[in-house]
C-alpha cells in the first residue's frame, strides 16, 4: 500500500504568509494525506472554515513557545484538551529538557542551542520514555548557506544517531510558513538523506509516526477544533 504522508508543522496566517486554505490546498497538491496547522502560541490561531474542495485529513496543533520552562507546563496543559498535536519550540537546554520530560508533549521542535544540537543522551532517553517525537525541520537545509548549513547538518546527524540509539520517534517536517516553503514528501525524504536518514526512516517519519500521534490524541472522529472543519471524503458518507 502507498504511504499516507503527514506534515505536522505548518504555519498559516497570521503566523505565516498564507492562510489555512491556501496552505492546505497546496499540501494536497503535493501529495499529502493530512496536515497540521501548528501556529505558535504567541501568535493567533487559524480560525477560518476550510474550503470544501480540500480533502485532506486535517488536524489542529499548537507550537508552544516560551522563554522560561516554568511557563511551559501550564501552556501545555491549557492546550492539551483543545489540540490534536502539541509541539514545543525548543532552543535552550532548559526548554528542551522540560519538553522531553513532559508526556503531554508530542513533539520537540527546533532543539538546536547556540552551542550544540540541543539533544544529549539523557534528553534522548527521556524523550523515548515519554514518547516525545524529535522533529527534523529540513527547511533550514534549504535556507542556510555555507558554514551555517554545515553546522546544521552536523547537529542533525548527531540527533539522528541519538534517536536511533534510544528509539526516539522521529518526524520530518517542512516547517513551512508560506506556500513556497512546502515540499513534496519525496523531496523532504531526499533532503533528509543529506544527514544520513534512510528512505525507510524518512517514510516512517512522514507517515506512520505522525499518523500515530494524531490517532493517539484524537478523542472523537471528525471533531471540530479551533475553526478547522473536517471535510468528509467522497465515499465516506
N, C-alpha and C positions, 0 to 999 in steps of 0.2 A: 504494500500500500504506500502511496506517496505521503511524504511528511506534511503535517499541518504546522505552518510556521506562525510564531507569535513574537511581536516586538513589544516588550513591556515598558519601554522607556521612551515615550514620545511626548513632546511638549507642544501644546497648541496655544493660540492666542488667549489671554494676554501674556502668557509665559513664553510663547513662541511667536513666530511671524505670521503663521496662517491658522485659520480657525479649524475646529474639530472636523467638520465635514470635509474640508479640503485635505486634511492630513489622512483621514480615513479612506477617502476615495483613492488617493494616490497609493496608499498601502495595499488596498485591494488590487489595484492595477499591477503592483509589483509582485503579487503572488502570495500575500499573507492571508492566513485564515482568521487571524484575530490580532487585535492591537489594544494597548492600554494607554490612555491619555493620563499621564502622571505629572501634572504641573507641580511646581514647588509649593510648599506650604506657606511661604511668604509671598506668594503671588495669588492671583484669583483663579478660581476653578473655571473649567469649560462648561458652560451651562446650557448650550444650545441643544435643541432637539435635532437629531440627525436626519438627513435626507433618506427617503425610503429606497433610493437606489443603491445605498450602501449595504452590502450583505455580509459584512464581516461579523465575527463574534466579537463583541465589544465589552470591555470592562473598564472600570473606573479605578484609578490609582492616585497616589499622592507621593511626592518625593519630599520627605521631611528634611528641612534644612534649618539647623540651629547653630548657635555659636558656642553653646555650653551643653555638655552631656546631661546636666541636671534638668534641662528643659526637654530632652529627647523623649523620655519615657511618658511624660504627660501628653505630648502630642501624638505619640504612637497609640496610646490608649484612647485618645479622643477620636482618632480616625479608624481604629481597628474594626469597629462595627459598621462603619459607613463606606469603606472602600474595599474593593476586591484585592488590591495589591498595595502593600506598604513598603516603600523604598526609603532608605536613609542616605542622604548626601553626606558622604564621609569627607576625609581630607586631613584629619588630625588623629593622632593616636588615641586620644580620649574618646572622640566621637566614634571612631571605628570600633573600639572596644565595647562601648555602650551598645552599639548596633548588633554586633555578633553575639553578645551575651543576652539579648532580648529575644525570646522565642516568638514574640508577636511581630517581629520584623521579618519580612520576606526576602529582601534584597539589600545588600550593601553596594552602593554606587560610588564612583569617584573616590576610592580609598587612598590614592596616592597622597603622600605628605610632601612637604618641601625637601625632605631628606631621603625618602625611600618609597617603596611600593605600598607602604601602609599596612601590609599584612605580614605577620611572622608566624612561627609555629604555634604559639599559644592562641593567637586570634583565629588561625585556620582551624584548629581543633575545636574551639568554641563555636565557630560557625557551623561546623559539621554536626556538633552535638545539638545545636538549636535549630538546625535545618534552615540556616540563613544563606541564601544563594549569593555568590560573588559575581558582580556584573563586569563584563569586559566591553567597554564602550569603544568601538573601533573608529568612531568619528575622529578621535584625536590622531589616529594614524594618517588620516586624510588632511587634517587641518594643520598639524605641526610639521615643521621642516628642520632639517639639519640635526644638530645635537639634541634638540628637544624631542625629536621623533625617536632618535636612538635611545634616549633615556626612557621614553615611554615604552618602547619595545622591550627593554631590559626589565622594567617593572612588570610588564605583562607576563614575560617568561617566568619570572620569579613567582608571581601569584598563581600562574598555571601549574607550576611544579608543586606548590603547596596545596592547591586544590586537589590535584591528583593524589598526593600522598595521604591526605586526610579525608578524602572523599567528600569534598565540599561541592554542593550543587553549583554549576556554572551557567551563566547566561551570556548570550551575545545580544547586544542592543545597538541601535543606531544613535540613541541619544538625540534624535532629530528635533530641531526647533524650527524647521521650515521644510517646505516640500523638497527643497534641493538637498537637504541633509539625509533624506530617506534613501535607503539602499535595498536592493532585492536580496532575498535570503542567500542566494548563491554568492553574491558579492561580499556579504558580511563573512560568510564561511571562508571565502578565499582570502580576505584580509586577515582573518584570524590565523590562517596558515603562516603568516609572516612571523608570528611569535610562537609557533610550534603547535597550535591546536590542530588536531587531526580532523578530517572530514567527518568522521563518526562523532567525535566530541562536539563539533560545530553543529551538526544536525540535532543532537540532543539538546544543546544549549539554546536552540531556536525553536524546538518543537516539544519534546516530551517534558522537559523541565519547566518551561513557562506554563505549559498546559496543566501540569500537576499543581503549580502554585495557584492558578485560577480556580481549578476544581476544588482544591482544599479549602479555599476561603469563601467560596460562594455558598451561601446557606439556602438560597432559593433560586431555582432555574428561572431565567427570563425576568429577573428583578430589575427594577429601575433604580439607578444610583446617580445622584447629583446631576440630573439633567441629561443623562445618557439613556436613550431608549433603545432596547434590543429589538431588532427587526427579525421577524421570523423568516427563515429561508423558504423558498418555494418548495413544496412537498412536505413541509413540516406541519402543515395545517391538518 
